[in-house]
Amino acid sequence: MKIIGNPVLVVVDIQGIGKGGGSDGIPKMGGGEQRLPRVINLVNTARKRGVPVIFIQEVHKPSMIDIGRELDGSEGPHCAENDPRTELAAGIDPQPEEFLIRKRRYSAFFGTELEIVLKAYKASTLLMVGGLTDVCIHYTAVDAHQHDYHLRVITDLVGGSSRRAHDAALEAIAYLQRDALVTEDAVLKYMESLPG
């Protein structure tokens, strides 16, 4: 696995697990509960090895006034403020010096401070985990690509709205950047090679 420049781990929309089952109104392929402890381990490894971690959380007003066209597709109302299912999953706990970026659209770049934070870290490569592969991971990856970042989507730590949609999104991301798809094991080996 090749990492170019400074990596940053971006944890996308891991919400609700352990707090009511995840966001209502969104189909999922399953497996989030099994991936969660592995994501937490990766976050802790990144912290120990000096790789910055950025957390992303989708949030909307209960009235859904800010949800835009998201309800035009397969998703129902979701990620309302003050709904426990909107909270970050149990064990996903940004530390005081880490950034938690709340978004109101699928891409973590759209209308947020993500670009400012990535520039502060002098980031070159984004390591991405979370969900949904075919929605927020895909759209954030596309915007990262168009902002000239290198992508590394950790394929066994993302989940889609269905297995078919997950696989199609990974194929589309690999089309953008030939080295974009990596595994958890490869990323852990890379991180363990870094000075503590």
TAVEN-V54110 format. One record per pair of residues at least 4 apart in sequence whose C-alpha atoms are under 7 Angstrom apart, sorted by sequence separation. I is the first residue (numbers start at 0). GAP is how many residues later the second one is. D is the distance in whole Angstrom. If there is no record, write none. Layout:
BEGIN
I_GAP_D, I_GAP_D
END
This chain:
BEGIN
15_4_6, 16_4_5, 30_4_6, 31_4_6, 34_4_6, 35_4_6, 36_4_6, 37_4_6, 38_4_6, 39_4_6, 40_4_6, 41_4_6, 42_4_6, 43_4_6, 44_4_6, 45_4_6, 46_4_6, 59_4_6, 60_4_7, 70_4_6, 87_4_6, 93_4_6, 107_4_7, 112_4_6, 113_4_6, 114_4_6, 115_4_6, 116_4_6, 117_4_6, 118_4_6, 131_4_5, 132_4_5, 133_4_5, 134_4_6, 135_4_6, 136_4_6, 137_4_6, 138_4_6, 139_4_6, 140_4_6, 141_4_6, 142_4_6, 143_4_6, 144_4_5, 153_4_7, 160_4_6, 161_4_6, 162_4_6, 163_4_6, 164_4_6, 165_4_6, 166_4_6, 167_4_6, 168_4_6, 169_4_6, 170_4_6, 171_4_7, 172_4_7, 173_4_5, 181_4_7, 182_4_6, 183_4_6, 184_4_6, 185_4_6, 186_4_6, 187_4_6, 188_4_6, 189_4_7, 15_5_6, 16_5_5, 45_5_5, 46_5_7, 60_5_7, 69_5_7, 70_5_6, 80_5_7, 93_5_7, 102_5_6, 104_5_7, 108_5_6, 117_5_5, 130_5_6, 131_5_6, 132_5_6, 143_5_5, 144_5_7, 159_5_6, 160_5_7, 173_5_7, 15_6_4, 45_6_7, 59_6_6, 70_6_7, 79_6_6, 93_6_7, 107_6_7, 108_6_7, 130_6_6, 159_6_4, 173_6_6, 14_7_6, 15_7_6, 59_7_6, 78_7_5, 158_7_6, 172_7_7, 173_7_6, 14_8_7, 102_9_6, 42_10_7, 140_10_7, 16_16_7, 61_18_5, 59_19_6, 60_19_5, 61_19_6, 58_20_5, 59_20_5, 60_20_6, 57_21_6, 58_21_6, 59_21_6, 58_22_6, 125_23_7, 124_24_6, 125_24_6, 126_24_6, 127_24_6, 128_24_7, 123_25_5, 124_25_4, 125_25_5, 126_25_5, 127_25_5, 128_25_6, 132_25_6, 123_26_6, 124_26_6, 125_26_6, 126_26_6, 127_26_6, 131_26_7, 132_26_5, 133_26_6, 154_26_6, 58_27_7, 126_27_7, 129_27_6, 130_27_5, 131_27_5, 132_27_4, 133_27_7, 152_27_6, 153_27_6, 154_27_6, 155_27_6, 156_27_7, 128_28_5, 129_28_5, 130_28_5, 131_28_4, 151_28_4, 152_28_5, 153_28_5, 154_28_6, 155_28_6, 105_29_6, 106_29_6, 128_29_5, 129_29_7, 130_29_6, 131_29_6, 150_29_5, 151_29_6, 152_29_6, 153_29_5, 105_30_5, 151_30_6, 153_30_6, 108_31_6, 133_31_6, 137_31_6, 106_32_5, 107_32_5, 133_32_6, 105_33_6, 106_33_4, 132_33_5, 108_34_7, 133_35_5, 137_35_7, 132_36_6, 66_37_6, 65_38_7, 54_39_7, 8_42_7, 7_43_6, 8_43_6, 9_43_6, 10_43_6, 11_43_6, 12_43_6, 58_43_6, 6_44_6, 7_44_5, 8_44_5, 9_44_5, 10_44_5, 11_44_5, 12_44_5, 53_44_6, 54_44_6, 55_44_6, 56_44_6, 57_44_6, 58_44_6, 59_44_6, 7_45_6, 8_45_6, 9_45_6, 10_45_6, 11_45_7, 12_45_6, 52_45_7, 53_45_5, 54_45_5, 55_45_5, 56_45_5, 57_45_5, 58_45_6, 53_46_6, 54_46_6, 55_46_6, 56_46_6, 57_46_6, 25_49_5, 24_50_5, 25_50_6, 24_51_4, 39_51_7, 24_52_6, 39_52_7, 55_52_7, 24_53_6, 23_54_5, 22_55_6, 22_56_6, 22_62_5, 21_63_5, 22_63_6, 19_64_7, 20_64_7, 18_65_6, 19_65_5, 18_66_6, 15_68_6, 15_69_4, 14_70_6, 15_70_6, 18_70_7, 14_71_6, 15_71_5, 17_71_6, 18_71_7, 14_72_5, 15_72_6, 16_72_5, 17_72_5, 14_73_4, 15_73_5, 16_73_6, 13_74_6, 14_74_5, 13_75_6, 7_115_6, 5_116_7, 6_116_6, 9_116_7, 13_116_6, 5_117_5, 6_117_6, 7_117_6, 8_117_6, 9_117_6, 10_117_6, 11_117_6, 12_117_6, 13_117_7, 5_118_5, 6_118_5, 7_118_5, 8_118_5, 9_118_5, 10_118_5, 11_118_5, 12_118_6, 38_118_7, 4_119_5, 5_119_6, 6_119_6, 7_119_6, 8_119_6, 9_119_6, 10_119_6, 11_119_6, 3_120_6, 4_120_7, 6_120_7, 3_121_6, 2_122_7, 34_122_6, 11_125_7, 28_130_7, 28_131_6, 27_132_6, 28_132_5, 27_133_4, 28_133_4, 26_134_5, 27_134_6, 28_134_6, 48_142_6, 45_145_7, 48_145_6, 48_146_6, 49_146_7, 48_147_4, 47_148_6, 0_185_6
END
